[in-house]
Amino acid sequence: MKNIFIESSERSLSRSLIMKTDSIIQNLIRENIKNIQPYSSARDEFTETNSKLVFLDANENPFENGVNRYPDPQQKRIKEKLSEIKNIAVENILLGNGSDEVLDLIFRAFCEPNKDNIIILPPTYGMYKVLANINAVAIKEVELTTNFQPKTQTILLAANKQSKILFLCSPNNPTGNSFSRVQVEKILRQFRGIVVIDEAYIDFSEEESWLSRLEEFPNLIITQTMSKAYGMAGIRLGVCFASKEIINVLNSIKPPYNVNELTQQKAIECLENVDEIYKQAKIIVSDRKALKIELSTLNLVEEVYSSDANFLLVKVNNANKIYKELIEEGIVVRNRTNQPLCENCLRFTIGNTYGNEELIMALKYLDK
Ligand SMILES: *Cc1c(COP(=O)(O)O)cnc(C)c1O
C-alpha cells in the first residue's frame, strides 16, 4: 500500500512539474506564434527513402541529377547521427541554415517587436545585436567584468518582464574564455526568460558542454555549429538543442526546406567521420597553446588572454598600427580595439602550420 501511494504521488508530482515547465515556455512564446499553422510541405508526409513510391506531389522535375527533389524538411539522417554523437534525443534537436538562422528563429518565436528586449554581455558575438535590430527588439547591455565573466547580479537586476532572451556565449567570441559554471547556473535558475548558451567553440574547450544539463533547465537553449571545429563554414549548418516544447515552436516557424540537399549530404559525410574532426580540434588546440607562448615573448604584445576557442585575443601596444602593418605583410587578422574592454586588442584565428609561422615571423619583424 505504502509503495503504491508513494509511486502515484511521485507520478502526479512529475506530471505537475512537466505542466509547469510547459507553461513557463508557453508564457514566453509570442501570442501570434502560439497557434500558428505551419506550412505543410509535400515531403512532410512522404519521404524519398521509400523509393518504391512514385512522387508526383511536389511539382519537381523528374529527371534525376542528385538534387532534383526537395530535401528532407526534418533532416532526419543528420539528426540521428547528431543524436548518437551528442547523446541527446532527436526530438531535442533543430537544424538551421547556420546558427545565425537558428538565432533568428529564437528571436521570432519569443520576442514581440517594439515591446520585448534581450540581454547581451559585451564584448560578445556581433550577430545578437544585428538580429535584435532586424527584429525591432530592444537591447540591454551588461558588460562583462574585466576578467570577461558575467556580472550575474547586475544582469538579474537589469532584467524585466519584457526581457525574453539572455545570450551567453561560452566560450565567448572575441575574448575566448568560458564563463564560470557557477555563475551560468545561477543565471539559468534565476533569469525568467530564455537563456541561449552559444557553444560555437565548445569543441576547442576543456570545459564540458551544457548539453548534459539540458533536462534540468526548461528555459535553456544551446546552439552549436558546423562552421568552426567541424570545418564546414561553407555549408551553413547550425544546431540547436532544447526541450521538446521549444523545438516544436521553432519547427513550426522555420522555413520548410531551410537546410538544402547538398548541405545535408556533406554534413552526414562529415559526421560519419567525426573522429577526424576531434583529431583536427586537438591539433588546433595544441597549436593555440604553442602560439600563445611565442606571442608572449614579443615586446609589442602586452597580454595574451587565455582561450578555450580556436583563436587568441591579444592586447598589443598599438592595435590599429599593427593591424595595418600585418595587412601589408599579407596577413589578415581581426581588429577588436573598438569593442568594450578590448582596447588595443587583435584577434588571431589559429591557422595551419604555415599561417601560424607567417604570423609569428611578421610580428617578430614588426617587433624590431
Ligand atoms: C562563428 C560563430 C557562430 C557560427 O555561426 P554560423 O552561422 O553557424 O556560421 C555562432 N556563434 C558564435 C559566437 C560564433 O563566433
The ligand as an SDF file (V2000), in Angstrom:
LIG
                    3D

 15 15  0  0  0  0  0  0  0  0999 V2000
   31.1660   31.7150  -35.6860 C   0  0  0  0  0  0  0  0  0  0  0  0
   30.1150   31.8160  -34.6750 C   0  0  0  0  0  0  0  0  0  0  0  0
   28.8620   31.2400  -34.8750 C   0  0  0  0  0  0  0  0  0  0  0  0
   28.6010   30.4700  -36.1270 C   0  0  0  0  0  0  0  0  0  0  0  0
   27.6080   30.9470  -36.8920 O   0  0  0  0  0  0  0  0  0  0  0  0
   27.1720   30.1100  -38.1650 P   0  0  0  0  0  0  0  0  0  0  0  0
   26.0200   30.8880  -38.6680 O   0  0  0  0  0  0  0  0  0  0  0  0
   26.7770   28.7400  -37.6750 O   0  0  0  0  0  0  0  0  0  0  0  0
   28.3280   30.0360  -39.1090 O   0  0  0  0  0  0  0  0  0  0  0  0
   27.9270   31.3190  -33.8740 C   0  0  0  0  0  0  0  0  0  0  0  0
   28.2000   31.9420  -32.7150 N   0  0  0  0  0  0  0  0  0  0  0  0
   29.4040   32.4770  -32.4850 C   0  0  0  0  0  0  0  0  0  0  0  0
   29.6880   33.0990  -31.1720 C   0  0  0  0  0  0  0  0  0  0  0  0
   30.3890   32.4510  -33.4560 C   0  0  0  0  0  0  0  0  0  0  0  0
   31.5790   33.0240  -33.2200 O   0  0  0  0  0  0  0  0  0  0  0  0
  1  2  1  0
  2  3  1  0
  2 14  2  0
  3  4  1  0
  3 10  2  0
  4  5  1  0
  5  6  1  0
  6  7  2  0
  6  8  1  0
  6  9  1  0
 10 11  1  0
 11 12  2  0
 12 13  1  0
 12 14  1  0
 14 15  1  0
M  END
$$$$
